[in-house]
Amino acid sequence: MTDLLTRKTRLSIKTPYTARGREIIAEVQTWGLELREKGRRFRMPISWGAIYHRAAEIAADKAQAERIAKRKARKGGAS
């Protein structure tokens, strides 16, 4: 298994998403990710903790929406 802490080459991932007509590039770092538009120098860093926190928020919102939909389906079917 590759240990990212001792990695000598830069790991860049071209995402299928675009911003303002440019592809988004994600460069993996030991502390997190650096996002940038292809052909631009401006980078936006994000830590692994922030990524995890945002994913947890999205999962909680999705679970809440499913609970609300089930509750509405039960109320609509019972009347």
N, CA, C and O atoms as a CHARMM CRD file, in Angstrom:
* protein
*
  316
    1    1 MET  N      0.84200  -1.17700   0.00000 PROA 1      0.00000
    2    1 MET  CA     0.00000   0.00000   0.00000 PROA 1      0.00000
    3    1 MET  C      0.89000   1.24500   0.00000 PROA 1      0.00000
    4    1 MET  O      1.91900   1.27300   0.67500 PROA 1      0.00000
    5    2 THR  N      0.50000   2.25500  -0.74400 PROA 2      0.00000
    6    2 THR  CA     1.27600   3.48200  -0.83100 PROA 2      0.00000
    7    2 THR  C      1.03400   4.35500   0.39500 PROA 2      0.00000
    8    2 THR  O     -0.11200   4.63300   0.74600 PROA 2      0.00000
    9    3 ASP  N      2.09700   4.78000   1.03400 PROA 3      0.00000
   10    3 ASP  CA     2.00200   5.67300   2.17300 PROA 3      0.00000
   11    3 ASP  C      2.06200   7.10200   1.64900 PROA 3      0.00000
   12    3 ASP  O      3.08400   7.51600   1.10200 PROA 3      0.00000
   13    4 LEU  N      0.97000   7.86900   1.81000 PROA 4      0.00000
   14    4 LEU  CA     0.92400   9.21600   1.26000 PROA 4      0.00000
   15    4 LEU  C      1.90800  10.16000   1.93200 PROA 4      0.00000
   16    4 LEU  O      2.30100  11.16200   1.33400 PROA 4      0.00000
   17    5 LEU  N      2.31400   9.86200   3.16500 PROA 5      0.00000
   18    5 LEU  CA     3.23200  10.74700   3.85600 PROA 5      0.00000
   19    5 LEU  C      4.62900  10.72000   3.23600 PROA 5      0.00000
   20    5 LEU  O      5.38000  11.68800   3.35300 PROA 5      0.00000
   21    6 THR  N      4.97600   9.61800   2.58200 PROA 6      0.00000
   22    6 THR  CA     6.29800   9.51400   1.96800 PROA 6      0.00000
   23    6 THR  C      6.21700   9.52400   0.43700 PROA 6      0.00000
   24    6 THR  O      7.18600   9.16500  -0.23400 PROA 6      0.00000
   25    7 ARG  N      5.09200   9.92400  -0.10900 PROA 7      0.00000
   26    7 ARG  CA     4.89800   9.94000  -1.54900 PROA 7      0.00000
   27    7 ARG  C      5.80200  10.99200  -2.19100 PROA 7      0.00000
   28    7 ARG  O      5.86200  12.12700  -1.71800 PROA 7      0.00000
   29    8 LYS  N      6.49400  10.63000  -3.24900 PROA 8      0.00000
   30    8 LYS  CA     7.43300  11.53800  -3.90000 PROA 8      0.00000
   31    8 LYS  C      6.82900  12.22100  -5.12800 PROA 8      0.00000
   32    8 LYS  O      7.30400  13.27700  -5.54500 PROA 8      0.00000
   33    9 THR  N      5.79500  11.63100  -5.70400 PROA 9      0.00000
   34    9 THR  CA     5.16300  12.24500  -6.86800 PROA 9      0.00000
   35    9 THR  C      3.84200  12.88100  -6.45000 PROA 9      0.00000
   36    9 THR  O      3.19400  12.43800  -5.50100 PROA 9      0.00000
   37   10 ARG  N      3.46200  13.90900  -7.16500 PROA 10     0.00000
   38   10 ARG  CA     2.21300  14.60800  -6.87000 PROA 10     0.00000
   39   10 ARG  C      1.04400  13.82600  -7.46100 PROA 10     0.00000
   40   10 ARG  O      1.10100  13.39800  -8.61400 PROA 10     0.00000
   41   11 LEU  N     -0.01100  13.64000  -6.67600 PROA 11     0.00000
   42   11 LEU  CA    -1.19700  12.92900  -7.13400 PROA 11     0.00000
   43   11 LEU  C     -2.25300  13.95900  -7.50900 PROA 11     0.00000
   44   11 LEU  O     -2.83000  14.60800  -6.63700 PROA 11     0.00000
   45   12 SER  N     -2.50700  14.10800  -8.80900 PROA 12     0.00000
   46   12 SER  CA    -3.50600  15.04800  -9.31500 PROA 12     0.00000
   47   12 SER  C     -4.63000  14.26300  -9.96100 PROA 12     0.00000
   48   12 SER  O     -4.39700  13.30800 -10.70200 PROA 12     0.00000
   49   13 ILE  N     -5.85300  14.67800  -9.66800 PROA 13     0.00000
   50   13 ILE  CA    -7.03400  14.00500 -10.20400 PROA 13     0.00000
   51   13 ILE  C     -7.86400  15.02000 -10.97400 PROA 13     0.00000
   52   13 ILE  O     -8.24600  16.05800 -10.43200 PROA 13     0.00000
   53   14 LYS  N     -8.14100  14.72100 -12.23600 PROA 14     0.00000
   54   14 LYS  CA    -9.00200  15.57500 -13.04200 PROA 14     0.00000
   55   14 LYS  C    -10.43500  15.12600 -12.79800 PROA 14     0.00000
   56   14 LYS  O    -10.79100  13.98800 -13.10400 PROA 14     0.00000
   57   15 THR  N    -11.25800  16.01100 -12.24900 PROA 15     0.00000
   58   15 THR  CA   -12.63900  15.66400 -11.92600 PROA 15     0.00000
   59   15 THR  C    -13.53100  15.87300 -13.15000 PROA 15     0.00000
   60   15 THR  O    -13.15400  16.59600 -14.07200 PROA 15     0.00000
   61   16 PRO  N    -14.70500  15.25000 -13.16600 PROA 16     0.00000
   62   16 PRO  CA   -15.61800  15.44700 -14.30300 PROA 16     0.00000
   63   16 PRO  C    -16.42300  16.74800 -14.20700 PROA 16     0.00000
   64   16 PRO  O    -17.31300  16.97900 -15.02500 PROA 16     0.00000
   65   17 TYR  N    -16.12600  17.59300 -13.22900 PROA 17     0.00000
   66   17 TYR  CA   -16.87800  18.83300 -13.01700 PROA 17     0.00000
   67   17 TYR  C    -16.14000  20.02800 -13.61100 PROA 17     0.00000
   68   17 TYR  O    -14.92000  20.00500 -13.77100 PROA 17     0.00000
   69   18 THR  N    -16.89700  21.06600 -13.93400 PROA 18     0.00000
   70   18 THR  CA   -16.30900  22.28100 -14.47300 PROA 18     0.00000
   71   18 THR  C    -16.78800  23.48200 -13.66300 PROA 18     0.00000
   72   18 THR  O    -17.85900  23.46000 -13.05600 PROA 18     0.00000
   73   19 ALA  N    -15.97600  24.51900 -13.66900 PROA 19     0.00000
   74   19 ALA  CA   -16.33200  25.79600 -13.06600 PROA 19     0.00000
   75   19 ALA  C    -15.94400  26.87500 -14.06000 PROA 19     0.00000
   76   19 ALA  O    -14.78200  26.97300 -14.45400 PROA 19     0.00000
   77   20 ARG  N    -16.90100  27.67600 -14.46100 PROA 20     0.00000
   78   20 ARG  CA   -16.65600  28.73300 -15.44100 PROA 20     0.00000
   79   20 ARG  C    -16.01300  28.18600 -16.71400 PROA 20     0.00000
   80   20 ARG  O    -15.16100  28.84000 -17.31500 PROA 20     0.00000
   81   21 GLY  N    -16.42100  26.99400 -17.11700 PROA 21     0.00000
   82   21 GLY  CA   -15.92200  26.40000 -18.35300 PROA 21     0.00000
   83   21 GLY  C    -14.56600  25.72500 -18.24200 PROA 21     0.00000
   84   21 GLY  O    -14.02400  25.27900 -19.25300 PROA 21     0.00000
   85   22 ARG  N    -14.00400  25.63600 -17.04600 PROA 22     0.00000
   86   22 ARG  CA   -12.70000  24.98900 -16.85300 PROA 22     0.00000
   87   22 ARG  C    -12.86200  23.75600 -15.97300 PROA 22     0.00000
   88   22 ARG  O    -13.66800  23.74100 -15.04200 PROA 22     0.00000
   89   23 GLU  N    -12.08100  22.72500 -16.28300 PROA 23     0.00000
   90   23 GLU  CA   -12.11900  21.50100 -15.47400 PROA 23     0.00000
   91   23 GLU  C    -11.57100  21.78200 -14.07700 PROA 23     0.00000
   92   23 GLU  O    -10.70500  22.63900 -13.90300 PROA 23     0.00000
   93   24 ILE  N    -12.08300  21.05300 -13.07900 PROA 24     0.00000
   94   24 ILE  CA   -11.60300  21.16800 -11.70300 PROA 24     0.00000
   95   24 ILE  C    -10.53500  20.09600 -11.49000 PROA 24     0.00000
   96   24 ILE  O    -10.75600  18.92500 -11.80000 PROA 24     0.00000
   97   25 ILE  N     -9.38700  20.49400 -10.96300 PROA 25     0.00000
   98   25 ILE  CA    -8.29100  19.58100 -10.65500 PROA 25     0.00000
   99   25 ILE  C     -8.16700  19.48500  -9.14000 PROA 25     0.00000
  100   25 ILE  O     -8.13400  20.50700  -8.45400 PROA 25     0.00000
  101   26 ALA  N     -8.09700  18.26400  -8.61400 PROA 26     0.00000
  102   26 ALA  CA    -7.90100  18.03700  -7.18000 PROA 26     0.00000
  103   26 ALA  C     -6.51000  17.44200  -6.99400 PROA 26     0.00000
  104   26 ALA  O     -6.19800  16.38600  -7.54500 PROA 26     0.00000
  105   27 GLU  N     -5.68200  18.12500  -6.21700 PROA 27     0.00000
  106   27 GLU  CA    -4.34200  17.62600  -5.92000 PROA 27     0.00000
  107   27 GLU  C     -4.32900  17.13200  -4.48000 PROA 27     0.00000
  108   27 GLU  O     -4.61700  17.88900  -3.55300 PROA 27     0.00000
  109   28 VAL  N     -3.99300  15.85500  -4.29700 PROA 28     0.00000
  110   28 VAL  CA    -3.99600  15.23700  -2.98100 PROA 28     0.00000
  111   28 VAL  C     -2.71900  15.62000  -2.24000 PROA 28     0.00000
  112   28 VAL  O     -1.61400  15.47000  -2.76100 PROA 28     0.00000
  113   29 GLN  N     -2.88900  16.11300  -1.02800 PROA 29     0.00000
  114   29 GLN  CA    -1.77900  16.44000  -0.13600 PROA 29     0.00000
  115   29 GLN  C     -1.92500  15.59600   1.13500 PROA 29     0.00000
  116   29 GLN  O     -2.96300  14.96600   1.33300 PROA 29     0.00000
  117   30 THR  N     -0.92400  15.57400   1.97900 PROA 30     0.00000
  118   30 THR  CA    -1.02200  14.79400   3.21700 PROA 30     0.00000
  119   30 THR  C     -2.04100  15.38900   4.16600 PROA 30     0.00000
  120   30 THR  O     -2.66800  14.64600   4.92200 PROA 30     0.00000
  121   31 TRP  N     -2.23000  16.68800   4.15800 PROA 31     0.00000
  122   31 TRP  CA    -3.14200  17.36300   5.07200 PROA 31     0.00000
  123   31 TRP  C     -4.54300  17.51700   4.51300 PROA 31     0.00000
  124   31 TRP  O     -5.45800  17.86300   5.26100 PROA 31     0.00000
  125   32 GLY  N     -4.74900  17.27000   3.20600 PROA 32     0.00000
  126   32 GLY  CA    -6.06900  17.40800   2.59700 PROA 32     0.00000
  127   32 GLY  C     -5.97900  17.51600   1.09000 PROA 32     0.00000
  128   32 GLY  O     -5.15500  16.85200   0.46000 PROA 32     0.00000
  129   33 LEU  N     -6.82200  18.34800   0.51300 PROA 33     0.00000
  130   33 LEU  CA    -6.86800  18.53500  -0.93600 PROA 33     0.00000
  131   33 LEU  C     -6.62700  19.99200  -1.28900 PROA 33     0.00000
  132   33 LEU  O     -6.91900  20.89300  -0.50300 PROA 33     0.00000
  133   34 GLU  N     -6.09600  20.20900  -2.47000 PROA 34     0.00000
  134   34 GLU  CA    -6.03500  21.53500  -3.06000 PROA 34     0.00000
  135   34 GLU  C     -6.83800  21.46800  -4.34900 PROA 34     0.00000
  136   34 GLU  O     -6.53700  20.66900  -5.23500 PROA 34     0.00000
  137   35 LEU  N     -7.84700  22.29900  -4.44800 PROA 35     0.00000
  138   35 LEU  CA    -8.68300  22.35000  -5.64100 PROA 35     0.00000
  139   35 LEU  C     -8.30300  23.56600  -6.45300 PROA 35     0.00000
  140   35 LEU  O     -8.00500  24.62300  -5.89700 PROA 35     0.00000
  141   36 ARG  N     -8.31100  23.41900  -7.78300 PROA 36     0.00000
  142   36 ARG  CA    -8.02300  24.54100  -8.66800 PROA 36     0.00000
  143   36 ARG  C     -8.67900  24.28800 -10.00800 PROA 36     0.00000
  144   36 ARG  O     -9.03100  23.15800 -10.34500 PROA 36     0.00000
  145   37 GLU  N     -8.83700  25.35600 -10.76200 PROA 37     0.00000
  146   37 GLU  CA    -9.32900  25.24700 -12.12300 PROA 37     0.00000
  147   37 GLU  C     -8.14100  24.98000 -13.04000 PROA 37     0.00000
  148   37 GLU  O     -7.05200  25.51300 -12.82300 PROA 37     0.00000
  149   38 LYS  N     -8.34800  24.16200 -14.05800 PROA 38     0.00000
  150   38 LYS  CA    -7.26200  23.85500 -14.98600 PROA 38     0.00000
  151   38 LYS  C     -6.82800  25.13100 -15.69400 PROA 38     0.00000
  152   38 LYS  O     -7.65200  25.87800 -16.22100 PROA 38     0.00000
  153   39 GLY  N     -5.51300  25.36600 -15.69700 PROA 39     0.00000
  154   39 GLY  CA    -4.97200  26.54600 -16.33600 PROA 39     0.00000
  155   39 GLY  C     -4.88700  27.75700 -15.41800 PROA 39     0.00000
  156   39 GLY  O     -4.44900  28.82400 -15.84800 PROA 39     0.00000
  157   40 ARG  N     -5.29400  27.61200 -14.17300 PROA 40     0.00000
  158   40 ARG  CA    -5.23100  28.71500 -13.21200 PROA 40     0.00000
  159   40 ARG  C     -4.26200  28.36800 -12.09200 PROA 40     0.00000
  160   40 ARG  O     -4.02100  27.19200 -11.82100 PROA 40     0.00000
  161   41 ARG  N     -3.70800  29.37700 -11.44500 PROA 41     0.00000
  162   41 ARG  CA    -2.78200  29.15200 -10.33800 PROA 41     0.00000
  163   41 ARG  C     -3.45600  29.21600  -8.97800 PROA 41     0.00000
  164   41 ARG  O     -2.93900  28.65800  -8.01000 PROA 41     0.00000
  165   42 PHE  N     -4.60500  29.88900  -8.88400 PROA 42     0.00000
  166   42 PHE  CA    -5.30000  30.03700  -7.61200 PROA 42     0.00000
  167   42 PHE  C     -5.75300  28.67600  -7.09100 PROA 42     0.00000
  168   42 PHE  O     -6.42000  27.92300  -7.80000 PROA 42     0.00000
  169   43 ARG  N     -5.38800  28.36900  -5.85900 PROA 43     0.00000
  170   43 ARG  CA    -5.73000  27.08000  -5.25200 PROA 43     0.00000
  171   43 ARG  C     -6.59600  27.29100  -4.02200 PROA 43     0.00000
  172   43 ARG  O     -6.43500  28.27100  -3.29500 PROA 43     0.00000
  173   44 MET  N     -7.51900  26.35800  -3.79400 PROA 44     0.00000
  174   44 MET  CA    -8.38300  26.41300  -2.62500 PROA 44     0.00000
  175   44 MET  C     -8.10200  25.17200  -1.77900 PROA 44     0.00000
  176   44 MET  O     -8.49000  24.06800  -2.16100 PROA 44     0.00000
  177   45 PRO  N     -7.43700  25.33700  -0.64500 PROA 45     0.00000
  178   45 PRO  CA    -7.13800  24.18000   0.20600 PROA 45     0.00000
  179   45 PRO  C     -8.33500  23.78500   1.05800 PROA 45     0.00000
  180   45 PRO  O     -9.11700  24.64000   1.47300 PROA 45     0.00000
  181   46 ILE  N     -8.47800  22.48600   1.31800 PROA 46     0.00000
  182   46 ILE  CA    -9.51300  21.97100   2.21100 PROA 46     0.00000
  183   46 ILE  C     -8.93000  20.76000   2.93900 PROA 46     0.00000
  184   46 ILE  O     -8.33900  19.88000   2.31400 PROA 46     0.00000
  185   47 SER  N     -9.09600  20.71900   4.25400 PROA 47     0.00000
  186   47 SER  CA    -8.50900  19.64200   5.05400 PROA 47     0.00000
  187   47 SER  C     -9.39700  18.39800   5.01700 PROA 47     0.00000
  188   47 SER  O    -10.57900  18.47000   4.67700 PROA 47     0.00000
  189   48 TRP  N     -8.80700  17.26300   5.37100 PROA 48     0.00000
  190   48 TRP  CA    -9.56700  16.01000   5.40600 PROA 48     0.00000
  191   48 TRP  C    -10.69000  16.10400   6.42900 PROA 48     0.00000
  192   48 TRP  O    -11.77500  15.56600   6.20500 PROA 48     0.00000
  193   49 GLY  N    -10.44600  16.78100   7.55400 PROA 49     0.00000
  194   49 GLY  CA   -11.48400  16.94000   8.57400 PROA 49     0.00000
  195   49 GLY  C    -12.68200  17.71500   8.05900 PROA 49     0.00000
  196   49 GLY  O    -13.82500  17.36400   8.35300 PROA 49     0.00000
  197   50 ALA  N    -12.42600  18.77600   7.28700 PROA 50     0.00000
  198   50 ALA  CA   -13.51200  19.57500   6.71700 PROA 50     0.00000
  199   50 ALA  C    -14.29900  18.76700   5.68700 PROA 50     0.00000
  200   50 ALA  O    -15.52200  18.88600   5.60600 PROA 50     0.00000
  201   51 ILE  N    -13.61000  17.95600   4.91000 PROA 51     0.00000
  202   51 ILE  CA   -14.28300  17.10100   3.92900 PROA 51     0.00000
  203   51 ILE  C    -15.20000  16.10900   4.64300 PROA 51     0.00000
  204   51 ILE  O    -16.34600  15.90900   4.23900 PROA 51     0.00000
  205   52 TYR  N    -14.68500  15.49000   5.70600 PROA 52     0.00000
  206   52 TYR  CA   -15.48600  14.52000   6.46300 PROA 52     0.00000
  207   52 TYR  C    -16.70000  15.20500   7.09500 PROA 52     0.00000
  208   52 TYR  O    -17.80900  14.67200   7.05400 PROA 52     0.00000
  209   53 HSD  N    -16.48500  16.39100   7.68200 PROA 53     0.00000
  210   53 HSD  CA   -17.57400  17.11700   8.32900 PROA 53     0.00000
  211   53 HSD  C    -18.68100  17.44500   7.32500 PROA 53     0.00000
  212   53 HSD  O    -19.86200  17.27800   7.62900 PROA 53     0.00000
  213   54 ARG  N    -18.30600  17.90800   6.13600 PROA 54     0.00000
  214   54 ARG  CA   -19.30200  18.23700   5.11300 PROA 54     0.00000
  215   54 ARG  C    -20.04500  16.99600   4.63200 PROA 54     0.00000
  216   54 ARG  O    -21.25200  17.04800   4.39500 PROA 54     0.00000
  217   55 ALA  N    -19.32800  15.87800   4.48400 PROA 55     0.00000
  218   55 ALA  CA   -19.98200  14.62700   4.07500 PROA 55     0.00000
  219   55 ALA  C    -20.97100  14.17100   5.14000 PROA 55     0.00000
  220   55 ALA  O    -22.04500  13.66900   4.80800 PROA 55     0.00000
  221   56 ALA  N    -20.62400  14.33900   6.41800 PROA 56     0.00000
  222   56 ALA  CA   -21.53700  13.96800   7.50600 PROA 56     0.00000
  223   56 ALA  C    -22.78800  14.84100   7.48800 PROA 56     0.00000
  224   56 ALA  O    -23.89000  14.34400   7.72300 PROA 56     0.00000
  225   57 GLU  N    -22.63000  16.13800   7.21300 PROA 57     0.00000
  226   57 GLU  CA   -23.79000  17.03300   7.11300 PROA 57     0.00000
  227   57 GLU  C    -24.71500  16.61500   5.97200 PROA 57     0.00000
  228   57 GLU  O    -25.93600  16.60300   6.13000 PROA 57     0.00000
  229   58 ILE  N    -24.13600  16.27400   4.83400 PROA 58     0.00000
  230   58 ILE  CA   -24.93600  15.85300   3.67900 PROA 58     0.00000
  231   58 ILE  C    -25.69300  14.56900   3.99600 PROA 58     0.00000
  232   58 ILE  O    -26.87000  14.44600   3.65500 PROA 58     0.00000
  233   59 ALA  N    -25.02600  13.60300   4.64900 PROA 59     0.00000
  234   59 ALA  CA   -25.68200  12.34500   5.01200 PROA 59     0.00000
  235   59 ALA  C    -26.81100  12.58400   6.01400 PROA 59     0.00000
  236   59 ALA  O    -27.86600  11.95800   5.91200 PROA 59     0.00000
  237   60 ALA  N    -26.60500  13.48000   6.97900 PROA 60     0.00000
  238   60 ALA  CA   -27.64600  13.77400   7.96600 PROA 60     0.00000
  239   60 ALA  C    -28.84400  14.44900   7.29700 PROA 60     0.00000
  240   60 ALA  O    -29.98700  14.12500   7.61900 PROA 60     0.00000
  241   61 ASP  N    -28.60300  15.37900   6.37600 PROA 61     0.00000
  242   61 ASP  CA   -29.70300  16.04000   5.66400 PROA 61     0.00000
  243   61 ASP  C    -30.49500  15.04400   4.82400 PROA 61     0.00000
  244   61 ASP  O    -31.72300  15.11100   4.76400 PROA 61     0.00000
  245   62 LYS  N    -29.79200  14.12500   4.18100 PROA 62     0.00000
  246   62 LYS  CA   -30.45500  13.10700   3.35600 PROA 62     0.00000
  247   62 LYS  C    -31.30400  12.17400   4.21800 PROA 62     0.00000
  248   62 LYS  O    -32.42800  11.83700   3.84500 PROA 62     0.00000
  249   63 ALA  N    -30.77000  11.75100   5.37600 PROA 63     0.00000
  250   63 ALA  CA   -31.52200  10.87500   6.27200 PROA 63     0.00000
  251   63 ALA  C    -32.76000  11.59100   6.81200 PROA 63     0.00000
  252   63 ALA  O    -33.82000  10.97900   6.93900 PROA 63     0.00000
  253   64 GLN  N    -32.63600  12.87100   7.12600 PROA 64     0.00000
  254   64 GLN  CA   -33.77500  13.63100   7.62600 PROA 64     0.00000
  255   64 GLN  C    -34.85400  13.76100   6.55300 PROA 64     0.00000
  256   64 GLN  O    -36.04100  13.63300   6.85100 PROA 64     0.00000
  257   65 ALA  N    -34.45100  14.01300   5.31400 PROA 65     0.00000
  258   65 ALA  CA   -35.41800  14.11800   4.22100 PROA 65     0.00000
  259   65 ALA  C    -36.14600  12.80000   4.00500 PROA 65     0.00000
  260   65 ALA  O    -37.34500  12.79100   3.72700 PROA 65     0.00000
  261   66 GLU  N    -35.42900  11.68400   4.13100 PROA 66     0.00000
  262   66 GLU  CA   -36.06500  10.37100   3.99200 PROA 66     0.00000
  263   66 GLU  C    -37.06500  10.12500   5.11400 PROA 66     0.00000
  264   66 GLU  O    -38.14600   9.58900   4.87100 PROA 66     0.00000
  265   67 ARG  N    -36.71300  10.51300   6.35600 PROA 67     0.00000
  266   67 ARG  CA   -37.63900  10.35000   7.48400 PROA 67     0.00000
  267   67 ARG  C    -38.89700  11.17900   7.27800 PROA 67     0.00000
  268   67 ARG  O    -40.00100  10.71000   7.55400 PROA 67     0.00000
  269   68 ILE  N    -38.74100  12.40800   6.79400 PROA 68     0.00000
  270   68 ILE  CA   -39.89700  13.26900   6.54900 PROA 68     0.00000
  271   68 ILE  C    -40.77800  12.68000   5.45200 PROA 68     0.00000
  272   68 ILE  O    -42.00400  12.69400   5.56800 PROA 68     0.00000
  273   69 ALA  N    -40.16700  12.16300   4.39300 PROA 69     0.00000
  274   69 ALA  CA   -40.93400  11.56100   3.29700 PROA 69     0.00000
  275   69 ALA  C    -41.71200  10.34200   3.77900 PROA 69     0.00000
  276   69 ALA  O    -42.86400  10.15300   3.38700 PROA 69     0.00000
  277   70 LYS  N    -41.09500   9.50200   4.63400 PROA 70     0.00000
  278   70 LYS  CA   -41.79300   8.33000   5.17600 PROA 70     0.00000
  279   70 LYS  C    -42.95900   8.75400   6.05000 PROA 70     0.00000
  280   70 LYS  O    -44.03800   8.16600   5.99000 PROA 70     0.00000
  281   71 ARG  N    -42.73100   9.79700   6.87700 PROA 71     0.00000
  282   71 ARG  CA   -43.78900  10.27500   7.76100 PROA 71     0.00000
  283   71 ARG  C    -44.96600  10.81100   6.94600 PROA 71     0.00000
  284   71 ARG  O    -46.11900  10.55100   7.29200 PROA 71     0.00000
  285   72 LYS  N    -44.69800  11.55400   5.87200 PROA 72     0.00000
  286   72 LYS  CA   -45.75700  12.08800   5.02600 PROA 72     0.00000
  287   72 LYS  C    -46.50900  10.96100   4.31300 PROA 72     0.00000
  288   72 LYS  O    -47.72600  11.02700   4.14000 PROA 72     0.00000
  289   73 ALA  N    -45.76700   9.92300   3.90000 PROA 73     0.00000
  290   73 ALA  CA   -46.40400   8.79200   3.22800 PROA 73     0.00000
  291   73 ALA  C    -47.34000   8.05200   4.19200 PROA 73     0.00000
  292   73 ALA  O    -48.42600   7.62500   3.80100 PROA 73     0.00000
  293   74 ARG  N    -46.91500   7.90300   5.45000 PROA 74     0.00000
  294   74 ARG  CA   -47.78100   7.23800   6.43900 PROA 74     0.00000
  295   74 ARG  C    -49.02700   8.05900   6.71700 PROA 74     0.00000
  296   74 ARG  O    -50.12400   7.50500   6.78900 PROA 74     0.00000
  297   75 LYS  N    -48.88200   9.37100   6.87400 PROA 75     0.00000
  298   75 LYS  CA   -50.04900  10.21900   7.13400 PROA 75     0.00000
  299   75 LYS  C    -50.99100  10.24900   5.95400 PROA 75     0.00000
  300   75 LYS  O    -52.20700  10.23000   6.14100 PROA 75     0.00000
  301   76 GLY  N    -50.46400  10.29400   4.74700 PROA 76     0.00000
  302   76 GLY  CA   -51.30100  10.33000   3.55600 PROA 76     0.00000
  303   76 GLY  C    -52.02500   9.01500   3.32600 PROA 76     0.00000
  304   76 GLY  O    -53.16700   9.01300   2.86400 PROA 76     0.00000
  305   77 GLY  N    -51.38000   7.89200   3.64100 PROA 77     0.00000
  306   77 GLY  CA   -51.98700   6.57800   3.44000 PROA 77     0.00000
  307   77 GLY  C    -53.00800   6.22300   4.50500 PROA 77     0.00000
  308   77 GLY  O    -53.90700   5.42500   4.23700 PROA 77     0.00000
  309   78 ALA  N    -52.90300   6.79300   5.71800 PROA 78     0.00000
  310   78 ALA  CA   -53.79600   6.46700   6.81500 PROA 78     0.00000
  311   78 ALA  C    -55.10500   7.21100   6.71800 PROA 78     0.00000
  312   78 ALA  O    -56.09700   6.75300   7.28300 PROA 78     0.00000
  313   79 SER  N    -55.16100   8.36200   6.01500 PROA 79     0.00000
  314   79 SER  CA   -56.41100   9.13400   6.00000 PROA 79     0.00000
  315   79 SER  C    -57.36500   8.71500   4.95500 PROA 79     0.00000
  316   79 SER  O    -58.44900   9.28800   4.84400 PROA 79     0.00000
